[in-house]
Amino acid sequence: MAPTAASYRSVAFSPDGQTLWGSPSFRDEGGDWKSSDVIDLTSGTIGPGPRWDIGVAEHPGGGLVAMLASDQGATHCLFARVDQGMAPAVMRPLRRALILDCDGYETPLFSADGRHMAVRGNAYGNSVEVFEFPSLRRVLATTLGDPSPGYPYPQEWLDQMKAWSRHNIAFGPQPGVLWIATPAGVLVEVDVETREAVEHDVLTGAPLSALAATATGELLVAGRDGELVLISVLSSSTQTPITTSDASRNASRTAARAFLEATAEVPADGADLETCRLLTDGDRTWESDDLARVTTADATDPTWLRLQADINKARIQSE
């Protein structure tokens, strides 16, 4: 069982349900999120795990999970190998990682066929980003409503932020199709590659507060007034629904295997994780050493990269 001294902010079960992952580790002084705990639910033993703080998403292909390590300057979406049938189930961090701007994101979401991953966030805007998997190429980036106008935030923008649910995206049964629930009671069906969108009235005029997909591919929608609606997706798309088919399972296994084969585990010898990462933002890729040398950035670059360039420049000038 968990130690009485533990005060976890986030917990998740391993894919086999026999291990509990808790973050931050109760061993961290002051709860500084340096590591997590791995609790074997059978024996009660507790071991160390990697740093993470927002959710753990299992890839449908098995043997692979994604979790977020948040920071106001930049959030890392980290990936880890999880061996099937091992007790306890330990997350073994991998070199490839995705870097996101600022913080405040939700748990990553994989499509049923394992070929796309969506991330909902962030603290300063109602953003949605979709990445191809295993390449991590960004195929969709959009802001729901007007983007952040900058601090101090006007009240109308704060009201708009609250109107959009933070749990309003789901992948449906068609491959490459993301669904977005809106404050107007409408579901938006988005083809993530072509970016074509189709609107579907569900609870006209009633804000939608949550959206999820069932294991068999239906969509479950919650309205802000307490309504629950179960929807079978009868899309006019020419793509065949694959959520529960052998094709879906085979595609997800192929995607997970390709990702694992294209990267390596972070050395388990206590090496600094930050120096081992191969980072991408979905467009460009950097080795950790590359980022340590960046001293210039354009106004169109993400905030985290501009901050990194300023920090590096200040460090070099002080040396």
Secondary structure, 3 states (H helix, E strand, C coil): CCCCCCCCCEEEECCCCCEEEEECCCCCCCCCCCCEEEEECCCCCEEEECCCCEEEEECCCCCEEEEEECCCCEEEEEEEECCCCCCCCCCEEEEEEEEEECCCCCCCEECCCCCEEEEEECCCCCEEEEEECCCCCEEEEEECCCCCCCCCCCHHHHHHHHHCCCCCEEECCCCCEEEEECCCCEEEEEECCCCCEEEEECCCCCCEEEEEECCCCCEEEEECCCCEEEECCCCCCCCCCCCCCHHHHHHHHHHHHHHHHCCCECCCCCCCHHHCCEEECCCCEEEHHHHHHCCCCCCCCCHHHHHHHHHHHHHHHHC
